[in-house]
Amino acid sequence: MGRTMPCDGITGCAENALTSAEAAGERLVESCLTDGPVGGVGLEIEAHCVAPADPSRRPGWDELTTAIAGLPPLPGGSLVTVEPGGAVELSGPPAAGPAAAIAAMASDRAALRASFRQAGFGLVLLGADPLRPARRVNPGGRYLAMERFFQTSGTGDAGAAMMTSTASIQVNLEAGPRAQWADRVRLAHALGPTMIAVAANSPMLGGAFTGWQSTRQRVWGQLDSARCGPVLGASGDDPASDWARYALKAPVMLVHSPDPEPVTEWVPFADWADGRVLLGGRRPTVADLEYHLTTLFPPVRPRGFLEIRYLDSVSDALWPAVAWMLTTLLDDPAAADIAAEATEQVATAWDSAARVGLADRHLHDAAMTCVTAVAERAPAALTESMELLARSVEQGRCPADDFADRVVSYGIADAVTQLAEGEL
């Protein structure tokens, strides 16, 4: 497992030109999952950056980069990046198991919070920005091109919200032994609705309640399903081939000429690879294919390892338990068997989970079974976080309920300020 970046010099890789969609598919099948043992865990956490003195203001790019430049070395080794709307992301290195990954990320979160506080900023862990309108502050060419792509494809509002107003916890797990790939990928998807309900933490967007517990998931659902929908095929027995078909059918979002430019017509990557359409006046290269994969956002994305992308960002009190829960349900064989049975009835209830969370009786039952199974396996260092999560699940409450209560009591701006200042 590792943190990879797309190739440079995309337009200068003619010697690596793809000759057909079949060749691209073969490459995808060979590279999308890595045969090996389970155990490695990587965590990524996004937080909305807020100026407590004016929570309705979105800090600018120069302010954010100055704050990041002033960071001390982070003890856990996380990379710090800025999302299009100014959310700050910590990407932790792979660790040997969930306990080590959680401890490292917690230390980096504490260091980041302290440094940003000195710079006059707070970091708010919510799945969606509840107060500020969507606006891009990251000037990167990729994000400008993505913004234009969404505008011209009829999903401008949802695309802008996804890029600039959502935040998540991402859990990266090893693909595992080849013989287990199908079961692990199926379970990673089947757990989606239950874990979305458990972690739902975005009841508001743009200053109003949306009627959804996870507005973040709703926003993703409003985008093109060919790019953002689940990868699984009809049987799920061959996840590598499922991913190849998914990636080749997905429309190309950006092409480098040499800077990224939006593709405003619907062109599946397969059509570009087969030469039915030329984008930028040329056939695609291997680097174009690799870049195309970074513009696909399914809830579970294979990148050698499994990138699990469907969790809302939740508080520092809760995210350790949420990360432990998801990892244990996939990597501990006994817990995985419990989870597979518990989630069978709700494995495709994505919309219901995002809309009503644990108020759905079947999702609540699945969540109770799963949280009970993982709580007894948690180390002592996670006892407090696991007890908080288990109590919340038992009561049928999502983190979104707690934030909604805070908004009703104090108003949106004060509620956001409280979170930015570290009030739980």
Number of C-alpha atoms within 10 A of each C-alpha: 20 15 11 7 9 14 13 11 11 22 19 12 15 14 8 13 19 22 16 16 20 15 14 23 20 13 15 24 17 13 13 19 24 19 15 12 13 18 19 23 27 28 24 20 23 28 28 27 25 27 21 21 12 12 22 18 14 20 18 13 17 11 13 21 14 11 18 18 10 12 15 10 12 18 14 21 16 22 15 20 16 20 22 24 27 27 28 22 22 22 22 24 20 22 20 12 18 26 19 16 23 24 16 20 26 17 15 23 21 13 18 22 18 14 18 20 18 11 17 13 24 28 25 28 27 31 32 30 30 26 19 18 17 22 15 22 21 21 11 12 12 18 19 17 19 22 20 19 21 20 16 14 16 12 16 17 16 22 24 23 24 22 21 25 30 29 29 23 27 22 24 26 27 27 28 22 14 13 9 13 22 18 17 22 24 20 21 24 22 23 27 26 26 32 27 28 34 30 33 33 33 34 27 26 23 15 14 11 15 16 13 23 31 32 28 32 26 20 19 22 16 14 21 19 15 18 21 19 17 18 27 22 15 8 10 16 15 16 23 24 19 18 22 23 19 23 25 25 17 23 24 28 27 23 21 16 13 11 13 17 19 20 20 16 12 12 19 18 24 24 19 22 27 18 17 11 16 14 18 15 8 15 21 28 21 20 21 26 23 15 21 20 20 13 18 21 21 21 21 24 23 25 21 18 23 24 23 21 18 26 29 32 30 26 18 16 15 19 23 24 25 23 22 25 24 24 24 24 23 23 22 14 11 12 21 24 13 16 27 22 14 22 25 13 13 20 20 17 19 23 17 21 30 29 22 17 31 31 17 16 11 17 28 22 18 25 26 22 17 27 27 16 19 23 20 10 13 18 11 8 12 18 14 14 20 27 15 14 26 21 14 18 22 16 13 21 20 24 27 26 18 14 22 20 12 17 18 10 11 13 12 21 17 16 21 29 21 18 20 25 18 15 9 11
